[in-house]
Amino acid sequence: MNMTEQAIRVLRSRPHAVPAFLTVLVLLACFAGAQDTGALILERCQDCHEMDKVCLVGSDDAKWWQETVLRMVEYKSELLTADDASSVSVFLADPQKRASVCTPK
């Protein structure tokens, strides 16, 4: 029996555990998405400027970040897809996530 089958068997025998299990899955997906977005930022944005520039910005306004990211994409159209640009904007609007990619001097 593989792990998926074991997990299904456990969840069927303990239906009260399903909400907790789903919560854990959602949290893991969010964490993985944040990791991927941070890596995407480091991969794509450093070609044009150092990440210390990100640290200098004090805005947590998602709309401001969306406009800024879209302006960068105008300079280099192959930089990000529309979905990536949206994810990057949301990521950078969060001070804790933004701090994870910035490189202060």
C-alpha positions as CSV (number, residue, x, y, z in Angstrom):
1,M,0.0,0.0,0.0
2,N,1.5,3.3,-1.0
3,M,1.4,6.6,1.0
4,T,-1.6,8.0,-0.8
5,E,-3.6,4.9,-0.2
6,Q,-2.6,4.9,3.5
7,A,-3.6,8.6,3.8
8,I,-7.0,7.9,2.3
9,R,-7.5,4.9,4.6
10,V,-6.6,7.0,7.7
11,L,-8.9,9.9,6.6
12,R,-11.8,7.5,6.0
13,S,-11.4,6.0,9.4
14,R,-11.1,9.4,11.0
15,P,-13.4,11.8,9.2
16,H,-12.9,14.5,11.9
17,A,-9.3,14.7,10.7
18,V,-10.2,15.8,7.2
19,P,-10.5,19.6,7.9
20,A,-7.2,19.6,9.7
21,F,-5.6,17.6,6.8
22,L,-7.0,20.0,4.2
23,T,-5.7,23.0,6.3
24,V,-2.2,21.6,6.3
25,L,-2.3,21.0,2.6
26,V,-3.4,24.6,1.9
27,L,-0.7,25.9,4.2
28,L,2.0,23.8,2.5
29,A,0.8,25.0,-0.9
30,C,0.9,28.6,0.2
31,F,4.4,28.1,1.6
32,A,5.6,26.4,-1.6
33,G,4.1,29.2,-3.7
34,A,5.9,31.8,-1.6
35,Q,9.2,29.9,-2.0
36,D,8.7,29.7,-5.7
37,T,7.8,33.4,-6.1
38,G,10.8,34.4,-4.1
39,A,13.0,32.3,-6.3
40,L,11.4,33.7,-9.4
41,I,12.1,37.3,-8.2
42,L,15.7,36.5,-7.4
43,E,16.1,34.8,-10.8
44,R,14.4,37.4,-13.0
45,C,14.8,40.7,-11.3
46,Q,18.5,40.7,-10.5
47,D,19.4,40.8,-14.2
48,C,18.4,44.4,-14.3
49,H,19.0,45.7,-10.7
50,E,20.3,44.6,-7.3
51,M,17.7,43.5,-4.8
52,D,18.7,46.2,-2.3
53,K,16.4,48.4,-4.3
54,V,13.5,46.3,-3.1
55,C,14.6,46.9,0.5
56,L,14.5,50.7,0.0
57,V,10.8,50.7,-0.8
58,G,8.5,51.1,2.2
59,S,5.2,50.5,0.4
60,D,3.0,47.6,1.3
61,D,0.4,48.8,-1.2
62,A,-0.4,45.9,-3.6
63,K,-1.6,48.2,-6.3
64,W,1.6,50.2,-6.2
65,W,3.6,47.0,-6.5
66,Q,1.4,45.8,-9.3
67,E,2.0,49.0,-11.3
68,T,5.7,48.9,-10.6
69,V,6.1,45.2,-11.6
70,L,4.1,45.9,-14.8
71,R,6.4,48.8,-15.6
72,M,9.4,46.5,-15.3
73,V,7.6,44.0,-17.6
74,E,7.1,46.8,-20.2
75,Y,10.9,47.3,-20.2
76,K,11.5,43.6,-20.8
77,S,8.3,41.8,-22.0
78,E,9.7,38.3,-21.6
79,L,10.4,38.9,-17.9
80,L,7.2,37.6,-16.4
81,T,3.9,36.2,-17.5
82,A,0.7,38.0,-16.3
83,D,0.2,35.4,-13.6
84,D,3.8,35.7,-12.5
85,A,3.6,39.5,-12.4
86,S,0.5,39.2,-10.2
87,S,2.2,36.8,-7.8
88,V,5.3,38.9,-7.6
89,S,3.3,42.0,-6.8
90,V,1.4,40.3,-4.0
91,F,4.7,38.8,-2.7
92,L,6.5,42.2,-2.7
93,A,3.6,44.0,-1.0
94,D,4.1,41.7,2.0
95,P,6.9,43.2,4.2
96,Q,8.0,39.8,5.5
97,K,8.1,38.1,2.1
98,R,9.8,41.2,0.6
99,A,12.5,41.1,3.3
100,S,13.3,37.5,2.3
101,V,14.5,38.6,-1.2
102,C,16.0,42.0,-0.5
103,T,19.8,42.3,0.0
104,P,20.4,45.4,2.2
105,K,23.9,46.9,2.3
